[in-house]
Each structure stands twice: as C-alpha cells, then as structure tokens.
Amino acid sequence: MADDNPLTVFVADSPKVAEAVVALLSKEGLTAELAAPVPRADPEPVLGGADMVTTDGIEVRVADEKQAEQAREVLGTAIARAKLDALREKRATRTGTVTAACEECGKTSEWPAASMGTTETCPHCTAYMDIPDPDDDWSGVDVGDAEGDDEEEGEGTK
C-alpha cells in the first residue's frame, strides 16, 4: 500500500472508485475514509518545463488498525465477486454454438456458446461433461492425482 500505512486498505485511481470502496466498507460496518493523495515529484520531467507533480492514487483508510485485515478481506471478496459477475455477463452475451466431446462416451454434441465454461449432462450417456471455455486458463491449477492413483497407494499400506 502507499507509504506502507497499516490503515490503508485500498488505493483507488479515481475519486468515484474510492468513494464506492468507502461505501462498501461502511455497509459492512467498517469505518473508512479517504486520504488525500500525497504529491511527489515526477522522476522524468517534461522537456523545457518544470517537474510535474503526480500522485499514487487516493488512499482508502480504516479508522482502526484492528479492522484493516477484515476490510481487506471484504474488498478481496468484492473484487472476486465483480470478476465472476463480469465473466458470467461475458458468457451470457456469447452467440453461436460450440461442439464439446463427452469424456465418458466420447460422443460430441452442440451447445449454445453461452454454455462455455459450464458443466452439462451429456445427451448421449447422461454423464456430466465440461463445455470448454477458451478464455479459461487452467495452466496454473493443480487438479491432483489421476483418478485411481490414491486407491493403489492405499492398498499396499494395509
């Protein structure tokens, strides 16, 4: 956070965003206020002119340091919820169809593009199947061992 102030829970890039954060925290029973941005000298002055003054943003601070962690959790949850809502809205506005293959029976079926990123029931074998979403990045997700690996390890330890 700016200036490493323990009371600072968020730094907004506009007054409107900062006020929305204060309102959100207030709804959760947390007292917060805006701190005026601290001006600093621009490290790269404009040619032929004086050094410009810039700011790091508008700080949102809680009144009590004991509430800082709770406020950060509230904001983290709100940000995650906003991202999820944006993703859902994006998916809902997709048009066309997508073809997906069932991992159980191997047959393909057509789905509305709005279904991408969801789990549906295969119309051929009724198993659950994932409708892939090209926007989802699973490269950093550890999904664990392959099915059955844990059972084999457990059998030898009886």
C-alpha positions, 0 to 999 in steps of 0.5 A: 500500500502507499507509504506502507500505512497499516490503515490503508486498505485500498488505493483507488485511481479515481475519486468515484472508485474510492468513494464506492470502496468507502461505501462498501466498507461502511455497509459492512460496518467498517469505518473508512475514509479517504486520504488525500493523495500525497504529491511527489515529484515526477522522476522524468520531467517534461522537456523545457518545463518544470517537474510535474507533480503526480500522485499514487492514487487516493488512499482508502483508510480504516479508522482502526488498525484492528479492522484493516485485515477484515476490510481487506478481506471484504474488498478481496471478496468484492473484487472476486465477486465483480470478476465472476459477475463480469465473466458470467455477463461475458458468457451470457452475451456469447452467440453461436454454438460450440461442439464439446466431446463427452469424456465418458462416451466420447460422443460430441454434441452442440451447445449454445456458446453461452454454455462455455465454461459450464458443466452439462449432462451429456445427451448421449450417456447422461454423464456430466461433461465440461463445455470448454471455455477458451478464455479459461486458463487452467495452466496454473491449477493443480487438479491432483492425482489421476483418478485411481492413483490414491486407491493403489497407494492405499492398498499396499499400506494395509 
